[in-house]
């Protein structure tokens, strides 16, 4: 199900304890998905999708996060009533009486069973209305509070079982915009509601100007001059008709759209003119007026300010660290972040600061995958094809000759060749993107490729509508290898640290592993609290999974497996945005890009130590098979001790000669790993043997150089 802005809403739990070992948010890239704007005196507030509420006291010049006590940082609505500030979130309504410094939940009577998805707020005198979005969590309709949220009463008489997206007040008339059912009117404080003449449409925005009522829909703007009894479409000059927000300033009516920026009407909607000079982000989700200032909240670009009725705009997002990061890439010491609607950002100091690097990219570009070949950095986009930079993102050039589909969702490099997965199959370039050839033999027609995984000469392609395919001849032909999977919707693919196992994340079904090139698959979800896995990343012998919260709002974040996916452990301490859309390893750190919360970083050693400390003690002595095996030139040996023991771990050649002593001394109970580096040994078969107390075991390993 899709929400009012046309993309899937994710329910996210954001309360994380503070610890010295934890994730830390980097300083950007700035921007973000801003759902709400509110003005109270000289204070300007924005509600963000993933980072809570921000306050500006200087007309948007700078912003400060004000989230103490805000139990959920996914804010869809804001409302001001006297000195009270209300925030509608995916965990109900929160109230602040001190300009956002502190918040408290005010949800008594609001819904049932904790299913509190608040999508709209409205104020009429001393009455506060909350509109509920029921797609994901089951609670629909309108609720009324007459005591600043202390208690709520359901007021749905006359309303269909529908989601409420907007409110507007005109005198004693209260209007509610709904999902798919048009506009409803109440003249008695919500006690009962009556359908107006605008029906069978989704109304995202409502605005009142004198005696005029405006409704913003996916089909443009509608005007009523008689309290909703009749409506007229008023879209002349409105080149993009998907309207998300209104703002009224005197006789000026502004409309924010999806993809067309902002339009101005000075004659009650009869004619519209675009007012987008310097407004670099065309998806406008919120508008607000404060004195002579007009503010626009955008998807992916933060806040913009106009002091001349939209004639020109200036970015006003300093301190607003909230953005939707779609992909991450590392090239030497450079870290790149691709965003939804905001292009590419570069950090040369491990995320401490970021610089926008979009010269040559189309405006408002959504970056999906990255790929690196030497000094060549490739970026796949949503609808604009593939772009190449040879100077660390300073400039970009389109490389689309022969590319039959410009919606690029996956890129991968195999033996110097670049593969592009699109909404219409796979394309191959053997000359750094200068030209492309479709390589789709064996793929169903119009297959939408979601991901790639490469292991040796094996190339796996995951599709959102056809399962997993394997090519062993550089993409010349493909074979279906996923008949044993529960469904064909493959979100992402990954390769195990040893290169043997292939992992497939299936929508809402978790992770499956194959050790025989897809002939058979087995679920590997022990400890994985979420079935919605977006991507994998590998560091040494460690496998990471980035996930999004499930439909009930639980789980999400980063999970770590140190045993090839057999079990998983959450490593999310400090990560307050658990919708992880991208992962990248750089030096000794793991970076996580999130949907709505920017980029986060955490030392790898910290997470691995945490996992080791959380593992239960083994019930008996164990010696695991080394991995990878075969190996070149290093491998890892893992063993378990049920008690403190004297341990000797040695490696022998086929003549019985000891070639390495890896451990000789007492060790504490628990699981232990030792790295064996065989760079000075020749290829061949070797044996490793452990002796701990009375336990003795020997296993075989193979070195191939």
PALUMVEX-633411 format. One record per residue (C-alpha): residue in three letters; x, y, z. Coordinates in steps of 0.25 Angstrom, whole numbers, plus 5000, padded with zeros to 4 digits. Example, Ala and Ser with C-alpha at 12.3 -4.5 7.8 and 13.67 -1.06 7.14 Angstrom:
Ala504949825031Ser505549965029
END
This chain:
Unk500050005000Unk500550144997Unk500450265005Unk500050405001Unk501350444995Unk501350314986Unk502350234993Unk502350125003Unk502250175017Unk503150105027Unk502850095042Unk504050115050Unk504450105065Unk505450205069Unk505750195083Unk507250145085Unk508050155098Unk509250235099Unk510550155100Unk512050195098Unk512150085087Unk511050125077Unk510750175063Unk510950325061Unk510250415051Unk511250485041Unk511050625038Unk510250615025Unk509950605014Unk508950715018Unk507450725013Unk506350625015Unk504950575014Unk504150685021Unk502750655024Unk502250775032Unk502450925035Unk501851005046Unk502051155051Unk501851205065Unk502251345067Unk503751355062Unk503951205063Unk503951125051Unk503750965052Unk503950855042Unk503550715044Unk504450615037Unk504350475032Unk505350405041Unk506050515049Unk504850575057Unk504650725059Unk505550835057Unk505450985061Unk505951115055Unk505851245062Unk506551325051Unk505651305039Unk506251175035Unk507751225035Unk508051115045Unk507350995051Unk507450915064Unk506850775067Unk505750775078Unk505450635080Unk505550605095Unk504450515099Unk503950495085Unk503750355084Unk503650345069Unk504450425060Unk503550405048Unk502750525048Unk501650545038Unk500850665044Unk501150785053Unk500050885059Unk500151005068Unk499051035078Unk499451155087Unk500751115094Unk500550975091Unk501250905079Unk500750765075Unk501450665066Unk500750555059Unk501650425058Unk501550285055Unk501450255070Unk500350355072Unk500250505077Unk501350575085Unk501250705092Unk502250815095Unk501950935104Unk503350985103Unk503651015088Unk504050865086Unk505050855097Unk504350745103Unk503250655098Unk502150565105Unk501250465098Unk499750505099Unk499050375093Unk497950335104Unk496750295096Unk497550305082Unk497350175075Unk497550035081Unk498649945083Unk499750045081Unk499350055066Unk499550205066Unk499850255052Unk499550405052Unk499650465038Unk498950595040Unk498650705051Unk497650815051Unk497350925061Unk495950995063Unk495951085075Unk496150995087Unk495950875079Unk497050785073Unk496750685063Unk497650565059Unk497550485046Unk497950345045Unk498550265034Unk498150125035Unk498850055023Unk499949995032Unk499449995046Unk497949985045Unk497450105051Unk496650195042Unk495850325043Unk495750455052Unk495950475067Unk495650595075Unk496350655088Unk495750775095Unk496850775106Unk498150785098Unk498250645096Unk498050595110Unk496950505105Unk496350475091Unk494950435086Unk494750365073Unk493850455064Unk493550375051Unk492050375050Unk491850395035Unk493250365031Unk493650245023Unk494750155028Unk495750235022Unk497150305025Unk497150455028Unk498250535021Unk497850675023Unk496950775031Unk496450915029Unk495651015037Unk494751125033Unk493951185044Unk493051075050Unk493350985038Unk494350875039Unk494850805026Unk495550665025Unk496250625013Unk496350465012Unk497050365004Unk496150324992Unk494850374998Unk494950524995Unk494650645005Unk493650635017Unk493050745025Unk492650755040Unk491950875046Unk491850815060Unk493350795064Unk493450665058Unk492150605064Unk491650565050Unk492250575036Unk491650595023Unk492250565009Unk492450695000Unk492250694985Unk493750654983Unk493750504984Unk494550384979Unk495850454980Unk497050464990Unk497250594996Unk498550625002Unk498450775004Unk497350865008Unk497451025010Unk496451135013Unk496651275007Unk495451365010Unk494251295006Unk494951204997Unk495351055000Unk496450984992Unk496750834991Unk498050784986Unk497950644980Unk498750554970Unk497850614959Unk498150764962Unk497450874970Unk495950884972Unk495251004977Unk493951014985Unk493251154988Unk492051094996Unk492651005007Unk492950884998Unk491550874992Unk492150884978Unk493550884973Unk494250934960Unk495650894955Unk496551014955Unk497850964948Unk498151054937Unk499651074936Unk499850964946Unk500750874938Unk500950774949Unk499650734956Unk500050644967Unk499850754979Unk500450724993Unk500350855000Unk499750995000Unk500151125007Unk499351255007Unk499951395008Unk498851505006Unk498351484992Unk499451394988Unk499251244988Unk500451154987Unk500351004983Unk501550904985Unk501550794975Unk502250654973Unk503250684962Unk502850824958Unk503250904969Unk502351024974Unk501251094966Unk500651234970Unk499251274967Unk498851424970Unk497351404965Unk496851284974Unk497451174965Unk496851224952Unk498251234947Unk499651174952Unk501051224949Unk502351134953Unk503151214964Unk504451124964Unk505651204961Unk506751144969Unk505851044975Unk506750924972Unk505750814978Unk504450804971Unk503750704980Unk503150804990Unk502450735002Unk502150855011Unk501951005011Unk501851115022Unk501751265023Unk502351345034Unk502251495032Unk502851525018Unk503551395017Unk503151275010Unk503751135013Unk503751005005Unk504050875011Unk504550775000Unk504850634998Unk506350614998Unk506750754998Unk506350815012Unk505750955014Unk505751075004Unk505351215007Unk504751324998Unk504551465003Unk503951514990Unk502751424988Unk503451314981Unk504251394971Unk505551344976Unk505951234986Unk507051214996Unk507451085003Unk507151095018Unk507650965023Unk508850985032Unk508850885043Unk507750805037Unk508450675036Unk507350585030Unk507350525016Unk506950395009Unk508250325005Unk508050214994Unk509450164992Unk510950174997Unk512250154990Unk513750154994Unk514850194985Unk516150204992Unk515950305003Unk514750364997Unk513350325002Unk512150354992Unk510650364996Unk509550354986Unk508250414990Unk506850414986Unk506550544978Unk507850604983Unk508950544974Unk510350514979Unk511150564992Unk512650534994Unk513350525008Unk514850525008Unk514950515023Unk514150395027Unk512750465027Unk513250585036Unk512750675025Unk512150655011Unk512150734998Unk511150724987Unk511750674974Unk510650684964Unk511250764952Unk510750694940Unk509650614947Unk508250654943Unk507550734954Unk506850654965Unk507450524961Unk507150404969Unk508450314970Unk508250174972Unk509550084970Unk510950124969Unk512150044963Unk513650064963Unk514650024952Unk516050084956Unk515850234955Unk514450224948Unk513250244957Unk511950204951Unk510550244957Unk509250184952Unk508050274953Unk506550264953Unk506150294939Unk507350374934Unk508250254931Unk509750244936Unk510750344938Unk512250344939Unk513250424947Unk514750414946Unk515050524956Unk514450474969Unk513050534965Unk513550674962Unk512850654948Unk511950554942Unk511650504928Unk510550424923Unk510950284917Unk509750224911Unk510050184897Unk509250054894Unk508650054908Unk507250014905Unk506650054919Unk506950174927Unk506450124940Unk507650064946Unk507549994959Unk508849904960Unk510249914955Unk511349814957Unk512749794952Unk513249654948Unk514649634942Unk514749784938Unk513349774931Unk512249864936Unk510849804937Unk509549894938Unk508249834943Unk507049914939Unk505549904939Unk505649834925Unk506849734927Unk508349734927Unk509349814919Unk510849794918Unk511949894915Unk513349854913Unk513949994910Unk513550074923Unk512250104919Unk512550164905Unk511550064899Unk510549964904Unk510049834899Unk508749754904Unk509149614910Unk507849554912Unk507849414906Unk507049334916Unk506449444924Unk504849464923Unk504449584914Unk504349714922Unk505049654934Unk505349764945Unk506749744951Unk506849784966Unk508249734969Unk509549664965Unk510549574972Unk511849524967Unk512749404972Unk513849374963Unk513349354949Unk511949334954Unk510949454952Unk509649444959Unk508449544956Unk507349564965Unk506049614960Unk504749674966Unk503849594958Unk504549464953Unk505549414964Unk507049384963Unk507749364950Unk509249314948Unk510249334937Unk511549264936Unk511949324922Unk512049474925Unk510549504923Unk510449434910Unk509349344915Unk508549334928Unk507849214935Unk506749224946Unk507349164959Unk506249204969Unk505149104967Unk505349064982Unk505149204987Unk503749244993Unk503449354983Unk504149434972Unk504249564978Unk505749574981Unk506149704988Unk507649684988Unk508749574987Unk510049554994Unk511249464994Unk511849405007Unk513249435012Unk513749305007Unk513149324993Unk512349194993Unk511049234998Unk510049324991Unk508949394999Unk507649444994Unk506749545002Unk505249514998Unk504249625001Unk503649595015Unk504249455015Unk505649485020Unk506949425016Unk507149295008Unk508549235006Unk509049144994Unk510349064995Unk510149004981Unk509949114971Unk508449124974Unk508048974972Unk507548984986Unk507249094997Unk507049095012Unk506549205021Unk507649265030Unk506849365039Unk507249325053Unk507349455061Unk506949535049Unk505749605055Unk505349665042Unk504949595029Unk505149725020Unk506649725016Unk507149835007Unk508549795004Unk509849725009Unk511249765012Unk512549675014Unk513749715023Unk514749605025Unk513949485030Unk512749565035Unk511449585027Unk510549705030Unk509149715026Unk508449855025Unk506949845028Unk505649935029Unk504649925040Unk503549825037Unk502049855036Unk501849855051Unk502949955053Unk503949865060Unk505349825056Unk506149885045Unk507549935045Unk508849865043Unk509049715046Unk510449635047Unk510749495044Unk512049435047Unk511749295043Unk511249305029Unk509849345031Unk509549235041Unk509149335052Unk509049485053Unk509249585063Unk508649735063Unk509749835064Unk508949965065Unk509350035078Unk509250185075Unk508650165062Unk507350245063Unk506950225049Unk506750075046Unk506350085032Unk507650045025Unk507750065010Unk509250055008Unk510550005014Unk511950025011Unk513249985018Unk514450085018Unk515750055025Unk515250005039Unk513850065039Unk512550025034Unk511650135028Unk510150125027Unk509250215019Unk507850225024Unk506450265018Unk506250395025Unk507450405035Unk508650425026Unk509950345028Unk510450275040Unk511750215044Unk512250115054Unk513650045056Unk513649895051Unk514349845063Unk513349905072Unk512149825066Unk512949695065Unk513349705080Unk511949735083Unk511449605076Unk512549515082Unk512249565096Unk510749535094Unk510949395089Unk510549285099Unk511649195104Unk511849065096Unk511348945103Unk512548855098Unk513948875091Unk513748905076Unk514648925064Unk514048985052Unk514448965038Unk515349085034Unk514749195024Unk515049225014Unk515449085009Unk516149074999Unk516849205003Unk517949304998Unk518749345006Unk517949355019Unk516849285026Unk516149285039Unk516049165049Unk514949175059Unk514749085072Unk513949075084Unk514349055099Unk513249025109Unk514249055120Unk515549125123Unk516649035116Unk518049015112Unk517949025097Unk518948985086Unk518649005072Unk519648965061Unk519748955046Unk520448835039Unk520848795025Unk520648655019Unk521948605025Unk521448635039Unk522448755040Unk521848875049Unk521848995040Unk521149095049Unk520849105064Unk519549195065Unk519249175079Unk519949125092Unk519449165105Unk518149185114Unk516949245108Unk515549285114Unk514249205111Unk513549245099Unk513749255084Unk515049295078Unk515649325064Unk517049325059Unk517549365046Unk518549285039Unk519449355029Unk520049255019Unk520749355010Unk522149285012Unk521649145009Unk521449074996Unk520149024990Unk519648894995Unk518848815006Unk519148855021Unk518548805034Unk518148885047Unk518048825060Unk517448875073Unk517748815087Unk516948865099Unk516948785112Unk516548645107Unk515948695094Unk516848675081Unk516348695067Unk516948705053Unk516348775040Unk516848785026Unk517148915019Unk517548955005Unk518449065000Unk518349104986Unk519249214980
END
